[in-house]
Amino acid sequence: MNVDKIVHVAAHAGKIMLESGAEIYRVEETITRIGNNYSIFSIDAFVTLNVIIVSASDECGQTISVIKRVRHRTLDLEKISGVNNLSRNIKKNNYSLYRVEIKLNKIESSSPYNLKMTLVFSGLATTFFCFAFGGNIKDSIVAFFIGLLINLTSRSLNFLRANEFFINTLCGSIAALIALISIKYNIGSNRDTIIISSIMLLVPGLSITNAIRDTIAGDLISGISRGIEAFLVAVAIAIGTGVVLKLWLIIGGTAL
C-alpha cells in the first residue's frame, strides 16, 4: 500500500474541489473518504480557503504529510460534483489508485461552458432580475447588454489574474455608467432598476452561503474569511457604482 501516493491523490482531489468553490467540510470529508476507501483510517485533513494539509501514517508508523496551496478560486459545481461522486464510488467500482488519478486529471482539465453560452445566460440573468425588480422592456434590454459586458470584462480580467477587488469595482462602474447613458439618451427608463439588476451578477451569494455553512460546521477561520471576502466584494461594487454616479453629477450629467 503506497500511503504517500494515496495522500497525494486525496490532496489533489481536495484542491480541485476547493478551487471550484466547495465548502470546507465537504473538501475535508472527500479527502478522508478517499483515504478510507484505500484502508487508511489514520488520514487527517485540515483545510482553509487557501491551504490544504493532509497527513496520514503508514504501516511503520511514519507520518506522511502533503501541503497544497490554493491561489485562485472560482465556481464550478460540475467539478465539485464530479470529484464528490468519484470519491463515493471508488470502493463500489473497485477503482485502482491509478484510475482515480486519471479521472481526477480529466475532471480538472474539463472545460466550463463556452464563452457564447456564458455571455448569453449572463445577459438573460440580468434581464430576468430586471423584470423581477419591476423594470420594463426597455430596462431589460439595457440590462441584458450590461450583463454581457460585465461577464466579458470579468472573464478577461480573471484570465489576466487581476485583483478581485479591482474586477468588481470596474464591473460595478460599467453597470452604473451604461445605465446612466441609457437614461440620458432615453434608451432605458429606470436607472436604479437597471443598475441593481446588473450588479446582481457580482453579488457574492455563494461566498455568503458558504461562510454561514462553514461557521455552523465549526470551521471558524474559513467562515470568517469567506464573510470578510463577501463584505469586500460588496464594498468594491458600491465603490464602483458610487464613484461613477458622483462623477456623473460633477461633469454635469442629469440629476440623479
C-alpha positions as CSV (number, residue, x, y, z in Angstrom):
1,M,0.0,0.0,0.0
2,N,1.6,3.3,-1.2
3,V,0.4,5.7,1.5
4,D,2.4,8.5,0.0
5,K,0.6,8.2,-3.3
6,I,-2.8,7.9,-1.7
7,V,-2.2,11.1,0.3
8,H,-1.1,13.0,-2.8
9,V,-4.2,11.8,-4.8
10,A,-6.5,12.7,-1.9
11,A,-4.9,16.2,-1.6
12,H,-5.2,16.7,-5.4
13,A,-9.0,15.8,-5.2
14,G,-9.4,18.4,-2.3
15,K,-7.5,21.0,-4.3
16,I,-9.8,20.6,-7.3
17,M,-12.9,21.0,-5.1
18,L,-11.6,24.0,-3.1
19,E,-10.6,25.8,-6.4
20,S,-14.1,25.1,-7.6
21,G,-15.8,26.8,-4.6
22,A,-16.7,23.8,-2.4
23,E,-17.4,24.2,1.3
24,I,-14.5,23.4,3.7
25,Y,-16.3,20.5,5.4
26,R,-17.0,18.9,2.0
27,V,-13.4,19.1,1.0
28,E,-12.2,17.5,4.2
29,E,-14.9,14.9,4.0
30,T,-13.8,13.9,0.4
31,I,-10.1,13.7,1.3
32,T,-10.9,11.5,4.3
33,R,-13.2,9.3,2.3
34,I,-10.6,8.7,-0.4
35,G,-8.1,7.6,2.3
36,N,-10.6,5.4,4.0
37,N,-11.5,3.7,0.7
38,Y,-7.9,2.5,0.4
39,S,-7.9,1.3,4.1
40,I,-6.1,4.4,5.5
41,F,-8.1,5.3,8.6
42,S,-5.4,7.5,10.2
43,I,-5.8,10.2,7.5
44,D,-6.4,13.7,8.6
45,A,-7.2,16.8,6.6
46,F,-7.1,20.5,7.6
47,V,-8.4,22.9,5.0
48,T,-8.7,26.7,4.9
49,L,-9.6,28.9,2.0
50,N,-6.0,28.9,0.6
51,V,-4.3,25.8,2.1
52,I,-4.9,22.1,2.2
53,I,-2.9,20.0,4.7
54,V,-3.3,16.2,4.5
55,S,-1.5,13.8,6.9
56,A,-1.5,10.0,7.3
57,S,0.6,7.3,8.9
58,D,1.9,4.2,7.1
59,E,2.4,0.6,8.5
60,C,5.7,1.6,10.0
61,G,4.2,4.5,11.9
62,Q,5.9,7.0,9.7
63,T,3.8,10.2,9.2
64,I,3.4,11.5,5.6
65,S,2.1,15.0,5.0
66,V,1.2,17.0,1.9
67,I,0.5,20.7,1.6
68,K,-1.4,22.2,-1.3
69,R,-1.5,25.9,-1.9
70,V,-4.7,27.2,-3.5
71,R,-4.2,30.6,-5.1
72,H,-7.2,31.1,-7.3
73,R,-10.8,30.1,-6.6
74,T,-13.8,30.1,-8.9
75,L,-17.3,28.5,-9.1
76,D,-17.6,25.2,-10.9
77,L,-20.3,22.9,-9.4
78,E,-19.7,20.3,-12.1
79,K,-16.1,19.7,-10.9
80,I,-17.3,19.6,-7.3
81,S,-20.0,17.1,-8.2
82,G,-17.5,15.0,-10.3
83,V,-14.9,14.7,-7.5
84,N,-17.5,14.0,-4.9
85,N,-19.1,11.3,-6.9
86,L,-15.8,9.7,-7.7
87,S,-14.8,9.6,-4.0
88,R,-18.1,7.8,-3.2
89,N,-17.8,5.2,-6.0
90,I,-14.1,4.1,-5.5
91,K,-14.9,1.1,-3.5
92,K,-18.2,0.3,-5.3
93,N,-16.4,0.3,-8.7
94,N,-13.1,-1.1,-7.4
95,Y,-11.1,1.8,-8.8
96,S,-7.3,1.5,-8.6
97,L,-5.3,4.5,-7.4
98,Y,-4.0,5.0,-11.0
99,R,-7.6,5.0,-12.3
100,V,-8.7,7.6,-9.7
101,E,-5.7,9.8,-10.7
102,I,-6.7,9.7,-14.3
103,K,-10.3,10.6,-13.6
104,L,-9.2,13.5,-11.3
105,N,-6.9,14.8,-14.1
106,K,-9.8,14.6,-16.5
107,I,-12.2,16.4,-14.1
108,E,-9.6,19.1,-13.5
109,S,-9.0,19.7,-17.2
110,S,-12.7,19.7,-18.2
111,S,-13.8,22.9,-19.8
112,P,-16.6,25.0,-18.4
113,Y,-19.4,26.3,-20.6
114,N,-18.2,28.0,-23.7
115,L,-17.9,31.8,-23.9
116,K,-21.0,32.3,-26.1
117,M,-23.2,30.3,-23.7
118,T,-22.0,32.1,-20.5
119,L,-22.4,35.5,-22.2
120,V,-26.0,34.8,-23.3
121,F,-27.0,33.4,-19.9
122,S,-25.4,36.3,-18.0
123,G,-27.5,38.6,-20.1
124,L,-30.6,36.6,-19.5
125,A,-29.9,36.6,-15.8
126,T,-29.8,40.4,-15.6
127,T,-32.8,40.6,-17.9
128,F,-35.0,38.5,-15.6
129,F,-33.7,40.2,-12.5
130,C,-34.7,43.5,-14.1
131,F,-38.3,42.2,-14.6
132,A,-38.3,40.9,-11.0
133,F,-37.4,44.3,-9.7
134,G,-40.1,46.0,-11.7
135,G,-38.3,47.1,-14.8
136,N,-39.9,47.3,-18.3
137,I,-38.9,46.0,-21.6
138,K,-36.5,48.9,-22.3
139,D,-34.8,48.5,-19.0
140,S,-34.4,44.8,-19.5
141,I,-32.8,45.2,-22.9
142,V,-30.2,47.6,-21.4
143,A,-29.7,45.2,-18.5
144,F,-29.1,42.3,-21.0
145,F,-26.3,44.1,-22.7
146,I,-24.8,45.2,-19.4
147,G,-24.8,41.6,-18.3
148,L,-22.9,40.6,-21.4
149,L,-20.3,43.3,-20.9
150,I,-19.8,42.5,-17.2
151,N,-19.3,38.8,-17.9
152,L,-16.9,39.5,-20.7
153,T,-14.9,42.0,-18.6
154,S,-14.8,39.7,-15.6
155,R,-13.6,36.7,-17.7
156,S,-10.9,38.8,-19.4
157,L,-9.6,40.2,-16.2
158,N,-9.7,36.8,-14.5
159,F,-7.6,35.4,-17.3
160,L,-5.1,38.2,-16.7
161,R,-5.1,37.3,-12.9
162,A,-6.3,40.7,-12.0
163,N,-7.2,41.5,-8.4
164,E,-10.8,40.5,-7.4
165,F,-11.4,43.8,-5.7
166,F,-10.5,45.7,-8.9
167,I,-12.6,43.5,-11.1
168,N,-15.8,44.0,-9.0
169,T,-15.1,47.8,-8.8
170,L,-14.7,48.1,-12.5
171,C,-17.7,45.9,-13.3
172,G,-19.8,48.0,-10.9
173,S,-18.6,51.1,-12.7
174,I,-19.5,49.7,-16.0
175,A,-23.1,48.9,-14.9
176,A,-23.6,52.4,-13.5
177,L,-22.1,54.2,-16.5
178,I,-24.1,52.3,-19.1
179,A,-27.3,52.7,-17.1
180,L,-26.8,56.5,-16.8
181,I,-26.0,56.8,-20.6
182,S,-29.1,54.7,-21.5
183,I,-31.3,57.1,-19.4
184,K,-29.7,60.2,-20.9
185,Y,-30.5,59.0,-24.4
186,N,-33.9,57.6,-23.5
187,I,-32.9,54.0,-24.2
188,G,-33.8,52.9,-20.7
189,S,-36.5,54.2,-18.2
190,N,-35.4,53.4,-14.7
191,R,-31.8,53.9,-13.7
192,D,-31.9,52.3,-10.3
193,T,-33.6,49.1,-11.6
194,I,-31.1,48.7,-14.4
195,I,-28.1,49.2,-12.0
196,I,-29.4,46.9,-9.3
197,S,-30.4,44.1,-11.7
198,S,-27.0,44.3,-13.4
199,I,-24.8,44.1,-10.3
200,M,-26.7,41.1,-9.2
201,L,-24.2,39.2,-11.3
202,L,-21.5,40.4,-9.0
203,V,-23.2,39.8,-5.6
204,P,-21.3,37.1,-3.7
205,G,-24.2,34.9,-2.9
206,L,-22.2,31.6,-2.8
207,S,-19.5,33.2,-0.6
208,I,-22.1,34.4,1.9
209,T,-23.8,31.0,1.9
210,N,-20.6,29.1,2.3
211,A,-19.4,31.5,5.1
212,I,-22.6,30.7,7.1
213,R,-22.3,26.9,6.4
214,D,-18.6,26.8,7.3
215,T,-19.2,28.8,10.5
216,I,-22.1,26.5,11.6
217,A,-19.9,23.4,10.8
218,G,-17.2,24.8,13.2
219,D,-14.7,26.0,10.5
220,L,-14.5,29.4,12.1
221,I,-11.3,30.5,10.3
222,S,-12.8,29.8,6.8
223,G,-16.2,31.0,7.8
224,I,-14.9,34.4,8.9
225,S,-12.6,34.6,5.9
226,R,-15.4,34.0,3.5
227,G,-17.6,36.5,5.3
228,I,-14.9,39.2,5.0
229,E,-14.3,38.3,1.4
230,A,-18.1,38.7,0.6
231,F,-18.0,42.1,2.5
232,L,-15.1,43.3,0.4
233,V,-16.8,42.3,-2.8
234,A,-19.9,44.3,-1.7
235,V,-17.6,47.3,-0.9
236,A,-16.0,47.1,-4.3
237,I,-19.3,47.1,-6.1
238,A,-20.5,50.0,-4.0
239,I,-17.3,52.0,-4.7
240,G,-17.5,51.3,-8.4
241,T,-21.2,52.4,-8.8
242,G,-20.9,55.2,-6.3
243,V,-17.8,56.8,-7.9
244,V,-19.5,56.8,-11.4
245,L,-22.7,58.3,-10.0
246,K,-20.8,61.1,-8.3
247,L,-18.6,61.8,-11.3
248,W,-21.8,61.9,-13.5
249,L,-23.1,64.7,-11.3
250,I,-19.8,66.6,-11.2
251,I,-19.3,66.7,-15.0
252,G,-22.9,67.9,-15.5
253,G,-24.9,64.8,-16.0
254,T,-28.7,64.9,-15.4
255,A,-29.7,65.0,-11.7
256,L,-30.0,61.5,-10.1
